[in-house]
Amino acid sequence: MKFLKEKISVSIESSLAKILDESSKSSGSSKSALVEEALHQWVENRLAEDARATAKATFGDLPSENEWTELQPKW
């Protein structure tokens, strides 16, 4: 499946730009592909962190029926 891609511009530290250039040359991947992969990994890590936090939720974390009623809008 082909995805629509958008062109963006970013400013990064020169040391990171040098690493990106070197990585691109050694891997044969474009700099865009390397940045995109890094962003995919970041999103996956964020989702995993969120899943771990959600898994720790217990019923004690939820409001009681009376507290929930108080939280609801009074329409």
C-alpha positions as CSV (number, residue, x, y, z in Angstrom):
1,M,0.0,0.0,0.0
2,K,1.4,3.3,-1.0
3,F,1.2,6.2,1.4
4,L,1.0,9.9,0.5
5,K,4.1,11.6,1.7
6,E,4.6,15.2,2.7
7,K,7.8,17.2,2.4
8,I,8.9,18.9,5.6
9,S,11.9,20.9,6.6
10,V,13.6,20.5,9.9
11,S,16.7,22.0,11.6
12,I,18.9,19.7,13.6
13,E,22.3,20.0,15.3
14,S,25.2,19.7,12.8
15,S,26.5,16.6,14.7
16,L,23.2,14.8,14.1
17,A,23.1,15.9,10.5
18,K,26.6,14.4,10.0
19,I,25.5,11.1,11.6
20,L,22.4,11.1,9.4
21,D,24.6,11.7,6.3
22,E,27.0,8.9,7.3
23,S,24.2,6.5,8.1
24,S,22.5,7.2,4.8
25,K,25.7,6.5,2.8
26,S,26.6,3.3,4.7
27,S,23.1,1.9,4.7
28,G,22.1,2.9,1.1
29,S,18.9,4.4,2.5
30,S,17.8,8.0,2.0
31,K,18.0,10.5,4.9
32,S,14.3,10.8,4.6
33,A,13.8,7.0,5.0
34,L,16.1,7.0,8.1
35,V,14.2,9.9,9.7
36,E,10.9,8.3,8.9
37,E,12.0,5.0,10.4
38,A,13.2,6.8,13.6
39,L,9.8,8.5,13.9
40,H,8.0,5.1,13.4
41,Q,10.1,3.7,16.2
42,W,9.4,6.7,18.4
43,V,5.6,6.3,17.9
44,E,5.8,2.5,18.6
45,N,7.7,3.2,21.8
46,R,5.2,5.8,22.8
47,L,2.3,3.4,22.2
48,A,4.1,0.7,24.2
49,E,4.5,3.2,27.1
50,D,0.9,4.1,26.9
51,A,-0.1,0.5,26.9
52,R,2.0,-0.2,30.0
53,A,0.4,2.7,31.8
54,T,-3.1,1.6,30.8
55,A,-2.4,-2.0,31.9
56,K,-1.6,-0.6,35.4
57,A,-5.1,0.8,35.7
58,T,-7.3,-0.8,38.4
59,F,-10.9,-0.5,39.2
60,G,-9.8,1.5,42.2
61,D,-8.6,4.1,39.8
62,L,-12.2,4.6,38.5
63,P,-14.7,7.0,40.1
64,S,-17.5,5.6,42.1
65,E,-21.0,5.8,40.7
66,N,-21.8,8.9,42.8
67,E,-18.5,10.6,41.7
68,W,-19.2,9.7,38.1
69,T,-22.7,11.3,38.3
70,E,-21.2,14.5,39.7
71,L,-18.7,14.6,36.8
72,Q,-21.4,14.4,34.2
73,P,-22.8,17.6,32.7
74,K,-26.2,18.7,34.1
75,W,-28.1,19.0,30.8
